């Protein structure tokens, strides 16, 4: 309710509009002005600016901003008439639109009537106060006003505050994420470096003793059985990978390990035993692994050891072999795996098999097979270090592994075997055949009952094997009508030369051509360029050694001879299973590479200019570099290309492909290597891949007898191996009826892990002469024709080449080119024989001459400081 009061300010009477009749002015005003409540006595206000500052007025006399909603705050208003005063009172001191309801705070208003002097020092003061009791709370009201003003400022700038808060929270989240990630990395590194980290404290005898985490794997022992060094190399690679994971690794040569004393200790240790074993001749272990395998086999059959002798031992096996040896493929790896399992040792993963056969290898080479197995082994090893006994099933979803980390001790071995069997469908390369597993189980427990689950798996393996056999039969029935599928198969075949093989052959000086061919400069070519003499072919057949190109269209071979001078770096196989290059490309690049090798001798001291120029034109081709050239499917086309380029052909075969020999087009001279005269010695020396190698050998000799062109037996004598089989050799000569027989002492090309051949096996030249004399006495139609002492080689020739008392073992190469051209033009109807292109042998090449086969036009070069005889080289 509004009412008026009379008030005198600065001597002028004024009317005051009040809300409450009981309200009184604040004490601050009573000290400096006269105020009479309920009367009309004048009141004087002495300090209006101070009051304005005290009560929060602005310059226009309105309530200071933010004060209108304070119920305990006094308000001062200035008005010129009663209407304006009532208006400001209802708006709480603000100049806004009037509200229909009364302000929420009690007000007291003074107004300035019209005509009031404008120069008054103090304007009309409108004092609005709350209740009389609030006048005593001036200090608290002022404090609240201060905070309220800042709160309002914060509210008006709330958008900026929210943005800053959001930015700060985002920074905090990023720091937390990085901290968690760093913590996890620290935990992993700590686990690798300190496998026995402290996990919790245990109270023992009143003291707190740190309890360490259990160590599941203390190290890895790598056993290797190697003949050529491949398994040893793999052991080194695996050891380096294990050491890089901060786990001890030890490489053990199986020759230096005594299983009788040490193997049982592996059952109680926490080591993982890895066996990298190769299979040698006839499925036998390598020399350094023979005793270990023999002991293990005897332990399995010895009741004194017991079936649980190696219980607790954990192992893995990687076998090295060649699937071409069908009956003995990875036999040693399979046996070691089976014997260890029968002694209750536990596999940590299924046995793996590396295949040297590029065509059949799962990953293209034995090195790739090992790399694939190594990755799986390291992953399994890491899981074992964490205490996981059961391998992951591979059915994990959303990044969460469902495999159980802990298992009961009693059922761990059984669950491990079951999980391995479940994983075999995914691990095609590393699966163990059902026959091997079932055989091992029969040996271990003959009276055991087969579980229904295991029976289902056995049936599954049988169905799979049956399906594979059907597919093979269908593939065998593929006829000419399926040429399109044959082209697809050709595109899917692998290259014969793997990256590792390419590096090895390149280091040996080969110039590789395409994917399966190569060329190399013979040392006799270099010698004849310098005028230091030619090879035995120059002495026996008149070849110009400096114009001879030694090459092969197939680096693969069907034998692994103990005296192989390539140290078995070339691939092996019994049939062509690789990609095939065209013969035109092979010949073109072979000639180019040979010429490039000859160019390297330009300007070399001692090289004769005339022979250097002649050497740039290839006249002879020796297809005897390495491998089995007759395996190349387009060998006949390649021979025709040679003859069209006026290049003579000397082809060497190992007598394992009788059909190909029969189908062979005419060559200048066809060689057959006869390295032994009996089945046993041939198997020991040549180590053939074919199971029926002896029958193939005999059939090849029979096919050779049907040839009309020049044919040669090439005998390589290995002292203490095949020098005592004279009668058997004589029988083979009567079977093949060769034109010539070359008898040469074996060439020792240095120590090789693939062979135990030594210098003691190299016969002296006089010993070779003695052997040839005895052999010639057993074959009356033959006689000794030529000798090349420097190559430790002699030639026995059929007496039909002794014309008018003179030997005619040399070749008329121009006449041969004419004859072969007529043969091709007549499409094979006009044939020719070896006697049609013979030439007289010079006197210096004949056996018994003073020169002993060395061309007098050249100069014999003797090595200085020669300490040992290497006449076979």
Buried (B, 14 or more C-beta within 10 A) or exposed (E): EBEEBBBBBBEBEBBBBBBBEEBBBBEBBEEEBBBEEEEEEBBBBBBBEEBBEBBBBEEEBBBBEBBBEBEBBBBBBBBBEBEBBBBBBBBBBEEEEEEEEEBEBBBBBBBBBEEBEEEEEBBBBBBBBBEEEBBEEBEEBEEBBEEBBEEEEEEEEEEEEEEEEEEEEEEEEEEEEEEEEEEEEEEEEEBEEEBEEEEEEEEEEEEEEEEEBEEBBEEBBBBBBBBBBBBBBBBBBBBEBBEEEEBEBEBBBBBEBEBEEEBBEBBEBBBBBBBBBBBBBEBBBBBBBBBBBEBBBEBBEEEEBEBEBBBBBBBBBBBBBBBBBEEBBBBBBBBBBBBBBBBBBBBBBBBBBBBBBBBBBBBBBBBBBBBBBBEBBBEBBBBBBEBBBBBBEEEEEEEEBEBEEEBEEEEBBEBBBBBBBBBBEEBEBBBBEBEBBBEBBEBBEEEEEEEEEBEEBBEEBEEEEEEEEEEEEEEEEEEEEEEEEEEEEEEEBBBBBBEBBBEBBEEEEBBBBBBBBBBBBBEBBBBBBBBBBBBBBBBBBBBBBBBBBBBBBBBBBBBBBBBBEBBBBBBBBBEBBBBBBEBEEBBBBBBEBBBEBBEEBEEEEEBBEEBBEBBBEBBBBBBBBBBBBBBBBBBBBBBBBBBEBBBBBBBBBBBBBBEBBBEBBBBBBBBBBBBBBBBEBBBBBBBBBBEEBBEBBBBBBBBBEEBEBBBBBBBBBBBEBBBEBBEBBBBBBEEBBBBBBBBBBBBBBEEBBBBEBEEEBBBBBEBBBEBBEBBBEBBEEBBBBBBBBBBBBBBBBBEEBBEEEEBBBBBBBEBBBBBBEEBBEEEEEEEBEBEBBBBBBBEBBBBEBEBBBBBEEBEEEEEEEEEEEBBBB
